[in-house]
Amino acid sequence: MPRIALRLAYDGSGYCGWQTQANRNSLQDELEAAIADIALEPVRVVCAGRTDTGVHALSQLVHFDTQALRPLSAWVKGVNRVLVQRHEQRDGQGLGRMMVRDAQTTAEDFHARFSALARRYIYVIYNANDWHPHWVNRSGFYYRELDVDAMQKAADLLIGEHDFSAFRAAGCQAASPIRTLQSFSLKAHKPFILAHVQADAFLHHMIRNMLGALLAIGSGDEPPERMPEWLHAADRRLLPPTFSPTGLYFAGAIYPEGALGFSSLSGAEEILPGLCMSSSLSV
Protein backbone atom coordinates (compact mmCIF):
# COMPACT_ATOMS: atom_id res chain seq x y z
CA MET A 1 0.00 0.00 0.00
CA PRO A 2 1.53 3.36 -1.00
CA ARG A 3 2.61 5.74 1.77
CA ILE A 4 2.18 9.41 0.93
CA ALA A 5 3.89 12.33 2.69
CA LEU A 6 2.37 15.81 2.60
CA ARG A 7 3.87 19.11 3.69
CA LEU A 8 1.27 21.51 5.08
CA ALA A 9 0.93 25.09 6.21
CA TYR A 10 -1.97 26.29 8.32
CA ASP A 11 -3.41 29.07 10.40
CA GLY A 12 -4.44 27.39 13.64
CA SER A 13 -6.94 30.11 14.60
CA GLY A 14 -10.31 28.72 15.69
CA TYR A 15 -9.18 25.09 15.85
CA CYS A 16 -8.85 23.01 19.01
CA GLY A 17 -5.36 22.04 17.84
CA TRP A 18 -4.04 19.31 15.60
CA GLN A 19 -5.33 16.18 17.29
CA THR A 20 -8.83 14.80 16.84
CA GLN A 21 -11.20 15.69 19.69
CA ALA A 22 -14.85 14.72 19.93
CA ASN A 23 -17.25 17.45 18.80
CA ARG A 24 -14.41 19.93 18.19
CA ASN A 25 -12.85 21.43 15.07
CA SER A 26 -9.42 19.83 14.74
CA LEU A 27 -6.89 20.25 11.95
CA GLN A 28 -6.43 16.49 11.76
CA ASP A 29 -10.14 15.93 11.13
CA GLU A 30 -10.22 18.67 8.51
CA LEU A 31 -7.28 17.23 6.59
CA GLU A 32 -8.47 13.63 6.81
CA ALA A 33 -11.88 14.60 5.46
CA ALA A 34 -10.30 16.41 2.51
CA ILE A 35 -7.93 13.54 1.69
CA ALA A 36 -10.75 11.00 1.95
CA ASP A 37 -12.73 13.02 -0.58
CA ILE A 38 -9.91 12.52 -3.10
CA ALA A 39 -8.99 8.95 -2.09
CA LEU A 40 -12.63 7.82 -1.94
CA GLU A 41 -11.78 5.92 1.24
CA PRO A 42 -11.16 6.80 4.90
CA VAL A 43 -7.57 7.73 5.77
CA ARG A 44 -5.66 8.31 8.98
CA VAL A 45 -2.81 10.83 9.00
CA VAL A 46 0.21 10.95 11.31
CA CYS A 47 1.97 14.29 11.86
CA ALA A 48 5.50 15.30 12.81
CA GLY A 49 4.41 17.58 15.65
CA ARG A 50 0.98 17.91 17.25
CA THR A 51 0.23 21.60 17.66
CA ASP A 52 -2.02 23.06 20.36
CA THR A 53 -5.06 25.31 20.12
CA GLY A 54 -4.22 28.49 18.21
CA VAL A 55 -0.74 27.35 17.14
CA HIS A 56 0.19 27.63 13.46
CA ALA A 57 2.40 25.69 11.06
CA LEU A 58 4.67 26.79 8.24
CA SER A 59 5.82 23.29 7.39
CA GLN A 60 3.92 20.46 9.08
CA LEU A 61 4.75 16.99 7.73
CA VAL A 62 2.18 14.19 7.68
CA HIS A 63 2.00 10.72 6.18
CA PHE A 64 -0.89 8.41 5.36
CA ASP A 65 -1.40 5.05 3.67
CA THR A 66 -3.96 4.57 0.93
CA GLN A 67 -5.00 2.06 -1.67
CA ALA A 68 -6.01 4.90 -3.98
CA LEU A 69 -3.66 5.40 -6.93
CA ARG A 70 -3.58 9.11 -7.68
CA PRO A 71 -1.03 11.42 -9.32
CA LEU A 72 0.86 13.48 -6.73
CA SER A 73 -0.85 16.59 -8.06
CA ALA A 74 -4.16 15.20 -6.78
CA TRP A 75 -2.81 15.13 -3.23
CA VAL A 76 -1.86 18.80 -3.57
CA LYS A 77 -4.32 20.57 -5.89
CA GLY A 78 -7.21 18.18 -5.30
CA VAL A 79 -6.93 18.21 -1.51
CA ASN A 80 -6.48 21.99 -1.50
CA ARG A 81 -9.63 22.39 -3.58
CA VAL A 82 -11.61 20.38 -1.04
CA LEU A 83 -10.07 22.31 1.86
CA VAL A 84 -11.15 25.59 0.26
CA GLN A 85 -14.68 24.28 -0.31
CA ARG A 86 -14.98 23.08 3.28
CA HIS A 87 -13.70 26.39 4.60
CA GLU A 88 -16.19 28.37 2.51
CA GLN A 89 -19.05 26.18 3.72
CA ARG A 90 -18.18 27.14 7.30
CA ASP A 91 -17.46 30.80 6.68
CA GLY A 92 -18.05 32.82 9.82
CA GLN A 93 -16.80 30.20 12.29
CA GLY A 94 -13.44 31.94 12.65
CA LEU A 95 -11.41 28.98 11.39
CA GLY A 96 -8.00 29.52 9.84
CA ARG A 97 -7.01 28.06 6.48
CA MET A 98 -4.86 25.03 5.70
CA MET A 99 -2.94 24.29 2.50
CA VAL A 100 -0.95 21.34 1.16
CA ARG A 101 2.38 22.59 -0.17
CA ASP A 102 4.12 19.40 -1.35
CA ALA A 103 3.42 15.69 -1.78
CA GLN A 104 5.49 12.61 -2.51
CA THR A 105 5.45 8.85 -2.21
CA THR A 106 7.82 7.66 0.53
CA ALA A 107 9.45 4.44 1.64
CA GLU A 108 7.09 2.11 3.50
CA ASP A 109 9.06 2.55 6.73
CA PHE A 110 9.04 6.36 6.64
CA HIS A 111 7.17 7.81 9.61
CA ALA A 112 6.33 11.51 9.96
CA ARG A 113 6.78 11.38 13.73
CA PHE A 114 9.25 8.62 14.52
CA SER A 115 11.60 9.22 11.57
CA ALA A 116 12.12 12.85 12.64
CA LEU A 117 15.52 13.66 14.12
CA ALA A 118 14.52 17.08 15.47
CA ARG A 119 11.72 19.65 15.42
CA ARG A 120 11.91 23.38 14.91
CA TYR A 121 9.56 26.16 16.01
CA ILE A 122 9.49 29.92 15.53
CA TYR A 123 7.80 32.26 17.98
CA VAL A 124 6.78 35.81 17.01
CA ILE A 125 6.62 38.27 19.91
CA TYR A 126 4.92 41.60 19.16
CA ASN A 127 6.71 43.94 21.57
CA ALA A 128 5.08 47.38 21.52
CA ASN A 129 2.73 49.63 23.48
CA ASP A 130 -0.26 48.41 21.51
CA TRP A 131 -1.11 45.43 19.31
CA HIS A 132 -1.79 45.90 15.62
CA PRO A 133 -5.08 44.09 14.82
CA HIS A 134 -3.47 42.34 11.85
CA TRP A 135 -1.22 40.45 14.28
CA VAL A 136 -3.71 39.55 17.01
CA ASN A 137 -3.93 35.88 15.98
CA ARG A 138 -0.42 35.68 14.51
CA SER A 139 1.83 36.84 17.35
CA GLY A 140 2.16 36.91 21.12
CA PHE A 141 1.72 40.44 22.50
CA TYR A 142 3.94 41.85 25.26
CA TYR A 143 3.81 45.58 25.98
CA ARG A 144 6.76 46.01 28.39
CA GLU A 145 10.16 46.80 26.91
CA LEU A 146 12.33 43.68 26.63
CA ASP A 147 16.09 43.24 26.94
CA VAL A 148 16.77 40.70 24.19
CA ASP A 149 20.41 40.25 25.26
CA ALA A 150 19.32 39.23 28.76
CA MET A 151 16.77 36.85 27.27
CA GLN A 152 19.40 35.29 25.01
CA LYS A 153 21.78 34.85 27.95
CA ALA A 154 19.08 32.99 29.85
CA ALA A 155 18.05 30.91 26.83
CA ASP A 156 21.65 29.78 26.35
CA LEU A 157 21.55 28.26 29.84
CA LEU A 158 18.83 25.85 28.69
CA ILE A 159 20.84 24.33 25.83
CA GLY A 160 21.66 20.64 26.17
CA GLU A 161 20.01 17.53 27.58
CA HIS A 162 17.97 18.27 30.70
CA ASP A 163 14.96 17.27 32.73
CA PHE A 164 12.50 19.92 31.51
CA SER A 165 9.78 19.12 34.07
CA ALA A 166 9.69 22.80 35.08
CA PHE A 167 8.53 23.66 31.57
CA ARG A 168 5.96 20.94 30.92
CA ALA A 169 2.21 21.32 31.26
CA ALA A 170 0.45 19.58 34.13
CA GLY A 171 -1.40 17.34 31.68
CA CYS A 172 1.67 16.41 29.62
CA GLN A 173 1.53 12.72 28.70
CA ALA A 174 5.18 12.28 27.66
CA ALA A 175 6.77 9.22 29.26
CA SER A 176 9.95 11.14 30.10
CA PRO A 177 10.68 14.85 30.74
CA ILE A 178 14.21 14.47 29.36
CA ARG A 179 14.74 16.47 26.17
CA THR A 180 17.75 17.81 24.28
CA LEU A 181 17.40 21.49 23.44
CA GLN A 182 19.72 22.01 20.50
CA SER A 183 19.33 25.73 19.72
CA PHE A 184 17.46 28.74 21.06
CA SER A 185 18.10 32.11 19.41
CA LEU A 186 16.31 35.45 19.72
CA LYS A 187 16.54 38.40 17.36
CA ALA A 188 14.83 41.79 17.46
CA HIS A 189 13.17 43.19 14.32
CA LYS A 190 11.06 45.96 15.86
CA PRO A 191 8.30 45.70 16.82
CA PHE A 192 8.93 41.95 16.57
CA ILE A 193 11.22 39.63 18.48
CA LEU A 194 11.68 36.27 16.77
CA ALA A 195 12.62 33.17 18.73
CA HIS A 196 13.96 30.13 16.86
CA VAL A 197 13.90 26.93 18.92
CA GLN A 198 15.07 23.43 17.97
CA ALA A 199 15.09 20.20 19.98
CA ASP A 200 14.90 16.47 19.48
CA ALA A 201 11.31 16.74 20.73
CA PHE A 202 9.23 19.02 22.93
CA LEU A 203 7.02 18.54 25.97
CA HIS A 204 3.47 19.89 26.09
CA HIS A 205 3.64 23.72 26.40
CA MET A 206 7.44 23.53 26.74
CA ILE A 207 8.22 26.40 24.37
CA ARG A 208 5.46 28.65 25.68
CA ASN A 209 6.58 28.02 29.26
CA MET A 210 10.20 28.79 28.39
CA LEU A 211 9.07 32.01 26.73
CA GLY A 212 7.01 32.99 29.76
CA ALA A 213 10.17 32.66 31.84
CA LEU A 214 12.22 34.61 29.30
CA LEU A 215 9.71 37.47 29.30
CA ALA A 216 10.08 37.79 33.08
CA ILE A 217 13.84 38.04 32.55
CA GLY A 218 13.65 40.36 29.56
CA SER A 219 11.38 42.77 31.42
CA GLY A 220 13.79 42.92 34.36
CA ASP A 221 11.61 41.11 36.89
CA GLU A 222 14.12 38.26 37.15
CA PRO A 223 17.87 37.95 36.39
CA PRO A 224 19.13 35.56 33.67
CA GLU A 225 20.73 33.46 36.43
CA ARG A 226 17.25 32.51 37.62
CA MET A 227 16.76 30.24 34.61
CA PRO A 228 18.98 27.33 35.78
CA GLU A 229 17.39 27.60 39.24
CA TRP A 230 13.96 27.12 37.69
CA LEU A 231 15.23 24.31 35.49
CA HIS A 232 16.79 22.34 38.34
CA ALA A 233 13.84 22.90 40.69
CA ALA A 234 11.69 20.91 38.22
CA ASP A 235 8.55 22.56 39.61
CA ARG A 236 6.24 24.27 37.13
CA ARG A 237 4.50 26.16 39.96
CA LEU A 238 7.61 28.27 40.58
CA LEU A 239 7.71 29.74 37.08
CA PRO A 240 5.96 32.71 35.44
CA PRO A 241 2.74 32.15 33.45
CA THR A 242 2.63 30.28 30.15
CA PHE A 243 2.85 32.62 27.15
CA SER A 244 0.16 32.88 24.46
CA PRO A 245 -0.16 30.19 21.74
CA THR A 246 -0.95 32.70 18.98
CA GLY A 247 2.67 33.54 18.13
CA LEU A 248 3.91 29.96 17.87
CA TYR A 249 4.65 28.38 14.48
CA PHE A 250 5.76 24.82 13.78
CA ALA A 251 8.56 25.44 11.28
CA GLY A 252 9.23 21.81 10.40
CA ALA A 253 10.97 18.58 11.31
CA ILE A 254 14.42 17.39 10.31
CA TYR A 255 14.68 13.94 8.70
CA PRO A 256 17.57 11.71 7.61
CA GLU A 257 19.14 12.78 4.34
CA GLY A 258 17.26 11.40 1.35
CA ALA A 259 14.07 10.59 3.26
CA LEU A 260 12.14 13.32 1.45
CA GLY A 261 12.41 14.91 -1.96
CA PHE A 262 11.46 18.38 -0.72
CA SER A 263 12.55 20.64 2.13
CA SER A 264 10.73 19.90 5.36
CA LEU A 265 11.66 23.24 6.96
CA SER A 266 10.47 26.83 6.58
CA GLY A 267 11.97 30.10 7.80
CA ALA A 268 10.78 33.30 9.42
CA GLU A 269 10.67 35.10 6.07
CA GLU A 270 7.39 33.25 5.44
CA ILE A 271 5.87 35.02 8.45
CA LEU A 272 7.49 38.40 7.78
CA PRO A 273 8.03 38.61 3.99
CA GLY A 274 11.25 40.35 3.05
CA LEU A 275 12.89 39.62 6.37
CA CYS A 276 16.58 39.00 5.75
CA MET A 277 16.95 36.12 8.14
CA SER A 278 18.07 32.57 7.43
CA SER A 279 15.97 29.69 8.70
CA SER A 280 19.20 28.44 10.27
CA LEU A 281 19.32 28.48 14.04
CA SER A 282 22.87 29.82 14.00
CA VAL A 283 21.58 33.41 13.93
C-alpha positions, 0 to 999 in steps of 0.5 A: 500500500503506498505511503504518501507524505504531505507538507502543510501550512496552516493558520491554527486560529479557531481550531482546538489544535491538531489532534482529533477531539470529539465534537471539536474542530481539529486540523487532523479531522479537517485534513483527513476529510479532505484527503478521503474526498480525493482517495474515496476511502477513509484515511488516517494521517500521522503528523511530525508535531501535534500543535495546540489550540491556536498554534500555526504551522509553516511546514507540518509533515504528515504521512498516510497510507492509501489504496487509492492510486492518484497522481501526486498533483491530486494530493496537492491541488485536489486536496487543496480544492476540497479544503477551500470548499470546506472552509467556505461552507463554514465561513463565519466560524473563525477557522484559519485556512490550511494548505498542502504545499508538497506531496510525494510517495515515501518508503514504507518505513518512513514515519512523519513522527518517529523518523524525525531527528529534530523539530523546529519552532518559531515564535513571534513576539509583538513587543510594543505599546499596543497590538496591531489588529493584523497580528492579534492571531499571529503573534504573542503580544507583550507591551513592556520593553524587553532586553533581548540580550538578557533573554538570550543569555538565559536561553543559552543556559537551557541548551543541552540535555535536561529534565524539563519538568519545570517547563511541561504542562500539568497534563503532559503525557510524555513518558519522560521529561528528558529532552535535548534542546539544541538551539534557542536564538532570539533576534529583534526586528522591531516591533517583533522579536523572533525566537527560533527553537530546535530540539529532538522533541518538545514537551506539552507547552514547553516552548510557551513556558520557556518564553514565559520565563524569558519574558520575566527576565527580559522585562527585568523582573528576574535575572538571567541566572534565575533560569537554571534555578527554575530548570533544576527545581523541576517545579512548574509552579515556581515559574511565570505564566505560560505565554500565548499560543498565537505567536507559535509556528511549527517550522518543520521537522528534520529527517535523515538525508534522502528521506524526502524529496522536498525541504521539510523546513520553513523560515521566518521570512514566510511570516514576515516577507522580506525579512533577511533572516536565514531559517538556520538556528545559527543566527 
